[in-house]
Amino acid sequence: MKILHTSDWHLGRTLYGRKRYEEFEAFLKWLAKTIQHERVDALLVAGDVFDTSAPSNRAQELYYRFLCAVAASSCHHVVVIAGNHDSPSFLNAPRELLKVLNVHVVGALAEVISDEVLVLHAEGGIPELIVCAVPYLRDRDIRVAEAGESIDDKERKLIEGIRDHYAAATAIAEAQRLALGVDIPIVAMGHLFAAGGQTVDGDGVRDLYVGSLAQVTAAIFPNSLDYLALGHLHVPQKVGGSERRRYSGSPIPMGFGEAKQAKSVCMVDFDHAEPTVQMLPVPVFQRLERVKGDWPAISARILEISATYPQAWLEVVYEGEEVISDLRDRLDKATANSDLEILRIKNNRILDQVLGQIHDEEMLDDLSVDEVFARCLTAYQVPEDQRPELLRTYQETIASLQQNDARAE
């Protein structure tokens, strides 16, 4: 019995305004080929299929085309649970139709918990796997709010609710396995933040349970589970040091903070008494590079990247002591004869100059946008006679943006 565990696709996600559908499509094609090549029996998708609760038509098309491709392969079953980014009702809407393709979707807490426990059968009708498909559990799903309760009371109830839910689902799975009279694996799925979980800057991971993340420990999951497939954290990692409890991580970098991170999916083989877990590396479909330092370091690194990779997206973080007012022009010249594209520039020196003018008793929120712009003009040492015209142009731009936002609403 071979299981492939993946999560956090975030189909439809953009990066500083750039659409990434080609990356998503390339990953899903690679995943479908891997499933066929490795003769995977079941695919588990542990939440955050989409990046928003109202995914675009293109994102939906990629999702359904992939499911059709997997249905035509050797894979017997696909199990999909909702994450905190997903709309439970949207994922659940086609669930009865998808069952025809042996795709099982659990988008929300089931009215009857046994509906989250799936017995999967091989082609001959022989049971081969039991899956406790637990979706992202929202606060209101597992905790009853009471007047006068403290923060500690809320956190305790939350942890108890998660623990009780997994205990109940696992107990049902164990009873079903006993009734079947076949010693088959029990696998649980989930989308949450386990204690000690590793994240990286810019990975876009949202807090799930405010004030109690660090207390969702590995101890809440029953020991009888043969494997635990989790989603939410984008860094591939074990839970509590266990080989059999894992986050698969996101398959593509969600931001420049993940640029250097090796992406993977989990292959779980139940040929032996203990499951064997292998991390399958995911190819890089769109290279991201974060370039940091002073100007000599940045220019040298850009030259190195252009010579090594034919195409990449860059985030440039200037950290030099010199105030460079023409940083954008310099970067454009440095990348002019390459296929490198700069998606974001962060000039820490200018930012320090502007914020350095804020007095101890001031907060950035205390300043108007005009005041911040005026201090930027000072930081750039713009002549006084040029400032009124620049300020008028800036105010016109802000007004135009506000009008566009109003029309969009």
N, C-alpha and C positions, 0 to 999 in steps of 0.2 A: 504494500500500500504506500503510494507516494503522494505527499501533499505539498503544494506550493503555497507559501504564505507571503502575502504582500499587503500593502496599505498605503494610504496617504498619496494617492495619485494627484489629487487637486486639479482635475481636468478643468481647463478654462482659465487657470491662473495666468496673470500677466506679470511682467517684470519691468517696472518703470515705464509702463505704457506699451511695451512690446508684447504682442501676442505670441504664444508658444505652442500653437496647435501642431506644428511640424514635429516638435520634440515629443509631444504626447503621442502622436500617431506613430512615430518611430519606436517609442518604447512599447506601445501596445502590440505592434507587429513583432517586435523582438520577443515579447512575452508569449504571444501565441505560438511562435516557432519553438521557443524553449519548452513550452508545455508539450508540444508534439514530439520534439526530439527526446525529451527526458521521460516520455510516456507517463505524465502526471495523471493521477487518478482523481484528485480533487483540488480545486483552487479556492483558497480562502482570502477574501478581500476585507481587511479589518478596518473599514471606515474611511471617511473623507475621500470618497470617489470623486466628488466634484469640489470645486473651491468655494462655491456659493450655493445658497439655497434655491437660486433661480438660474441654473446653468444655461449657457447659450445653446443654440441649435447645433452648432458645430461640436461642442463638447458632448452633447447627447448623442450625436451621430457616431462619434468615436467610440463611445461606451457601448452602444447597441451593436455596432459592427464587430467590435471585439468579442462580445458575448456570442454572436452568431459564429464567428470563426472558431471559438473554443468548443462550441456545441458540435461542430463538425470534426473535431479532433478526437483523440483517444481519451480525453478527460471526461470522466463520468458525471462530475458534479461541479458546480460553482456555488459558493455561499458568500453572499454580500451582506454586510451589516452597515448601518449608518454611522457616520462620525459626527462630531459637533459642527462641521461645516455643511453637512448634508441636510436636505429637507426630508424629514421622515415620510411625509405624505407623498412627496415627489418620487422618492425611491420605491415606496410601496405601491404606487399607482399601477404599474404593469406587472406586479408580482405573480398574479394568476396566469397571465400569458407567458411569462418567462419560465414558469414551471414546466411548460412543454419542452423547453430546451434544457431541463434539469438545472436551472438557475434558481436558487433559493434566496429570497431577499427578506431581511428583517430590518425594517426601517425605524421601528419604534418599539417601545416596551409593549409586549403582548398582553392582552387582557387576561389570558390564561398562560402562565409561564411555560407550560408544557409545549406551547406552540413555538417556543424558541429552541426546543430540543429536537434536532433533526436526526433521523436514522437514515443513512445513505446506503443504498443497495448497489451491488455490482450488476452487470448486465443480466446475469442469470437469476436475479432476485435474491441473491445471498447478501445479507447485511455485512458491510465492511467498515463502517465508521459511524460514530455518533458525535454530532457537533452541537455544543451549547452555544448558539449564535446570539450572544448578548449584545445589543446595539449600545450606542452611547446613552447612558442613563442620565437623564436630566434631573436636576435637583427636585423638581416637583414630582418626578416619577417615584422617588425612593424616600422622600422625607416629608412628613406632615408638619407644617409650620404651626407653632403654638405661641400665644401671647406671653411675653415676659421671659422667653428662653434666651439664654446667653449665647455668645459666639461659640463657646466650648460645647454647649448643648447641641447647637446646629451641626457642628463638625462631627461630634460623636454620632448623631443620628445619621448623618450622611455616610460615614464609614460603615456603620452597622447596616444601613440599607444596601450598600454595595456588597458587603460580605454575605448578607442573608440571601440576596438575589443569586449570587453565584453558588452558594450552598444549596439552595432549592433546585436550581437548574441541574447541578451535578448529581444531586440525589435522584432526580427523575431519570437522568441518563443512566445511572448505575442500576436503577430498578428495571429500565428497559433492556439493558444488556443482560441482566439476570434472567428476565423473561424470555429473551431470545435464545439463551443457552449457548451463546457464541462469545468467545473472549476477543472482542474487537476494541480498538482504541477509543477513548473518549477525549475529544479536543474541545477546548473552550475558546471563544473569541471575545474581544472587548476593545473598547476605545476609551482610554482614560490615561491619567498621568500617575504612574507608579513612583513611589518614593525612591529618591536617588537617581531618577532618570536624567540622562544627559541631553542637554539642548545646546544649540549654538546661536551666536548672534545673527539676527536676520532670518531665522528659519520660519518665522510666521506662526509658530505654535501659540495657540491661544490658551489661556488658563481655563480649565474646565470647572473646577470647584473652588471658588475664591476662598482663600484663607485656610484650605485644608489639603492642598496638593501634596505637601511633604508627608502627610500622614496616611496616604493610601499605600500601605506597604504590601509586600509580596505575601504576607501572612493571610491576607483576606481571601486568597484563592485556595480551594481544597487541594490537599496533597494527592488525591486520587486521580487528578487530571494527568493524562499522558502527554499532553502538549497544550500550551497556552499561546495563542496567536493574538498579539496586541497591535493596536494602531494608535496614533496621535503624535508620538515623538519621531522626529525625522532622522535621528541618528540610530543606525542599527545597533542593538545592544541586548544584553541579557537582563532579566529581572531577578534581582536578588542573587545574582551569580549562577543561576540555574541554566543549564543547557536547554532545558525543555520549556522555558518561559522566556519569550522573546518579543522584542519590537523588530519588525523587518526594516523599518525606516522608509523614508520616501524614496522612490526610484529615480527621481531627477532632482537636482538642487532647486530648492524653492527661492533661494536668494544667494547673494554673494557670500554670505556667511557660511554657506555649505559648499562653496566652490572647490575646496580641497578635500572634501569628504568622499570616500569611496562608497558608492551606492550599491545596494544588493537586494536580493529577495531570498527567502528562506526555503530550502528544500528539506522536507522532513520525510525520512524513510523508516517505515515500521517493519522492516524485514527481520529485525532482531527483537529481543526481549525489551531492550531500551531503544527508543527512537534515535536515529542518527540524524543530526542536523548539519546541513552544509549550506554555507552562504554562497550564492551564485552572484558574481559581480555583474552589474548592469553597465552596458557600454555608455560612454559619454556621447550624447546626441547634440548637445550645444555647450561648448566650453565657456565657462565663466571664470574670470580672473579678477582678483582684487589687487590693485597696484598701490603700494603705500610708500611714503618716504619723502625726501626732499626732491628737488627737480632733477639732479643728476641720477638719483636712484630710480625715479619714475621713468625718465627717458631711456635709461639703460634697460630697464625691465620691459618696456614696450618694444624696444628693438629685439630683445630676446624672444618675446612672445611671438612677434610677427615672423621671426625666422623659424620658429618651432611649430606653430599651429597656423593652418591656412585661414582660419576664421574663428573669432572669439568675441564675446561681449565683455567689456571692461567696466569696472568701478574704480575710479581714481580717487585716492585720499591723499591730499597734499599735507605734509606735516613739517615742511621746512621752516627755518627761521625767517628767511627772506619773504617779504610781502610781494607776491606776484599778482599783478592786476590783469595780466594778459594770459592767464593759465589756460583758458579755453583755446585761444589762438595757438599757443605752443603745442597743446595736445592735438589739435586738428592737423598741424604740420607734421607731428610725429607719426600720425596714423594715416597720412594722406595717401601713401603708396601701398597700403595694405588693406585687407578685408576686416581689420579690427574695427569694432564699433563701441564707442564709449556711451554707456547708458546713464552713468551718474558721475558727477564730479563733486567731491566734498573738499572744500578749501578750509582746513582747520585753522590755518594762520589768519585768514580774514575773519573767520568766525570768532576766533579768540580776540581779534582786534575790536570787533563790534561788541561782543559781550563784555570785554574788558572795560568798556566805557559805562557799564551799568554799575551804579553805586551800590554799596552794601545794602542800603535800605530799599533798593529797587528790585523788582522781579521782571523777567522778560514779559510776562503777561500784563505788567503795568504799562507797557509802552504800546502806543498805537502803531499801525503798520507804517504810517508816515514818519513817525519818530525813529523806527528801526531803519527805514530807508535813509533818513537824514544822517544817521550815525554811520551807515555804510558809505555814504558820500565822504564823510570825514575820514573814515578808515582808508579809503582809496585816495585821499588827498585831492579830491576834485575841486578845482577853483571855484570861489564863491560866485562869480558871475555866471557860471554854467549851471549852478544848482537849481534855480527857479524853473528853468525849462525842463530839466531832467525830472524834477518833482512833479510838474504838470503832466508830463508824459507817463510817469509812473502811476499817477492817480487815474488817468484815463484808462490805463491798462487794467487796473484793479476794478474800476467801474464796469468795464466791458466784461470781465470775468464774472462779476457778480450778476450781471444781466443774463449771461449765458446759463449760470447756475439756476437762476430764478425760472428761466424758460424750461430748463430740464426738469425741474420739479413740477 
